[in-house]
Amino acid sequence: MTPVEKRRSSKAAASAPAPLSAQADSSLLSFADLGLLPALLDAVRDAGYSSPTPIQQQAIPLALNGRDLIALAQTGTGKTAGFTLPIIQRLIEGNTDGAPAHRVRVLILTPTRELCIQVEESFRKYGRNTDLRVLPVLVASVSNHKPGSSGRGLTSSWRPRGV
């Protein structure tokens, strides 16, 4: 393999989503071991958690390093915290360019209203010791509209909380 091919191969590997296995490194016993900031550690502790789940042990360090990842795990395993904690930390650490702190910096799309609310609650819970703001926007649910009927078939709602 030529040096150019090696660089291309390593760039492709670095940009590919990191696969996560069902097993975690048992040497990571606390959220502090994952490299989270003190404000986030306080919020995690205040939420009643003392140690990360296997999915969090794997996802948080990768996300903190800017890696894309795809993770599958059962409901209740901490997937939402596994991506919200690193996002909050990267937002805190990344605001060094002098730009306004409250510009739009993250957009998360969810397939359901319930998941939107869950993600919002997670950002509020773990970001409570920061000056970050969260704005959930619920938009465009399409009904079974039939042409010629009186309904418009498209509704939208906007529900900010605590902005």
C-alpha positions in Angstrom: 0.0 0.0 0.0 1.4 3.4 -1.0 1.6 6.2 1.6 -1.3 8.0 -0.1 -3.5 4.9 0.1 -2.6 4.5 3.8 -3.6 8.1 4.5 -6.9 7.6 2.6 -7.5 4.4 4.5 -6.9 5.9 7.9 -9.1 8.9 7.1 -11.9 6.6 6.0 -11.5 4.6 9.2 -11.5 7.7 11.3 -14.7 9.1 9.8 -16.6 5.9 9.8 -19.0 5.4 12.7 -17.5 3.5 15.6 -19.2 0.2 16.2 -20.1 -0.5 19.8 -20.3 -4.0 21.3 -22.6 -5.2 24.1 -19.7 -5.5 26.5 -18.0 -2.5 28.1 -14.5 -2.0 29.6 -15.0 -2.9 33.3 -12.0 -0.7 34.2 -14.2 2.4 33.7 -16.1 2.5 37.0 -17.3 6.1 37.3 -18.4 9.0 35.1 -15.3 10.8 36.2 -13.2 8.1 34.5 -14.9 9.1 31.2 -13.5 12.6 31.3 -16.6 14.6 31.9 -16.4 18.1 33.3 -17.2 18.8 37.0 -20.5 20.6 36.1 -21.7 17.5 34.3 -20.4 15.1 37.0 -22.4 17.2 39.5 -25.6 17.0 37.4 -25.1 13.2 36.9 -24.7 12.7 40.6 -27.7 14.9 41.4 -29.8 12.8 38.9 -28.9 9.8 41.1 -26.4 8.0 38.9 -23.0 6.8 40.2 -21.6 4.7 37.4 -22.1 4.6 33.6 -23.9 1.8 31.9 -22.0 -0.3 29.3 -23.4 1.8 26.4 -22.3 5.0 28.1 -18.8 3.6 28.9 -18.3 3.0 25.2 -20.2 6.0 23.6 -19.1 8.9 25.8 -15.4 8.8 25.2 -15.9 8.3 21.5 -18.3 11.2 21.3 -16.1 13.5 23.4 -13.4 12.8 20.8 -15.7 13.9 18.0 -16.3 10.4 16.6 -19.5 9.5 14.9 -21.1 6.3 16.3 -24.0 4.1 16.0 -25.3 2.4 19.1 -28.0 -0.1 19.7 -29.2 -1.0 23.1 -32.4 -1.9 24.9 -34.7 0.8 26.4 -33.5 2.0 29.7 -29.8 1.5 29.1 -28.8 5.1 29.1 -28.5 5.8 25.4 -29.9 9.3 25.7 -27.4 10.3 28.4 -24.7 8.6 26.3 -25.1 11.2 23.6 -26.4 14.3 25.5 -23.5 14.4 28.1 -20.8 14.6 25.4 -22.8 17.1 23.4 -23.2 19.4 26.4 -19.5 19.1 27.2 -18.4 19.8 23.6 -20.7 22.9 23.6 -19.2 24.2 26.8 -15.6 23.5 25.7 -16.2 24.7 22.1 -17.5 28.2 22.8 -14.1 29.8 22.6 -14.5 31.6 19.2 -16.2 34.7 20.7 -19.5 33.9 19.0 -22.7 34.4 21.0 -23.2 31.6 23.5 -26.9 31.2 22.6 -26.7 30.7 18.9 -28.1 27.4 17.5 -25.3 24.9 17.8 -27.0 21.5 17.9 -30.0 20.1 16.1 -31.4 16.8 17.1 -34.2 15.2 15.0 -36.4 12.6 16.7 -39.0 10.4 15.1 -41.6 10.9 17.8 -43.0 13.6 20.2 -42.2 11.3 23.2 -38.5 11.0 22.2 -38.3 14.7 21.6 -39.5 15.3 25.1 -37.1 12.7 26.5 -34.1 14.3 24.8 -35.2 17.8 26.0 -35.5 16.5 29.6 -32.0 14.9 29.3 -30.4 18.1 28.1 -32.1 20.1 30.9 -31.1 17.5 33.6 -27.5 17.3 32.6 -27.0 20.9 31.4 -28.6 22.5 34.5 -25.2 23.7 35.8 -24.4 25.5 32.5 -25.8 28.5 30.7 -27.0 26.4 27.7 -30.6 26.7 26.6 -32.8 24.0 25.1 -35.7 24.7 22.8 -37.8 21.7 21.7 -39.7 22.3 18.5 -42.4 19.8 17.5 -43.3 20.2 13.8 -45.4 18.7 11.0 -47.3 15.6 11.8 -49.0 14.4 8.7 -52.5 13.0 9.0 -54.3 10.7 6.7 -55.5 13.6 4.5 -57.7 12.8 1.6 -57.7 15.2 -1.4 -61.0 17.2 -1.4 -61.6 16.9 2.3 -61.9 20.0 4.5 -58.8 19.1 6.6 -55.4 20.4 5.6 -53.5 17.3 6.5 -50.6 19.0 8.1 -50.3 20.4 11.5 -47.5 21.9 13.4 -47.0 22.9 17.0 -44.3 24.8 18.9 -43.9 24.2 22.6 -41.0 25.9 24.2 -40.5 25.3 27.9 -38.2 27.2 30.3 -36.4 29.2 27.6 
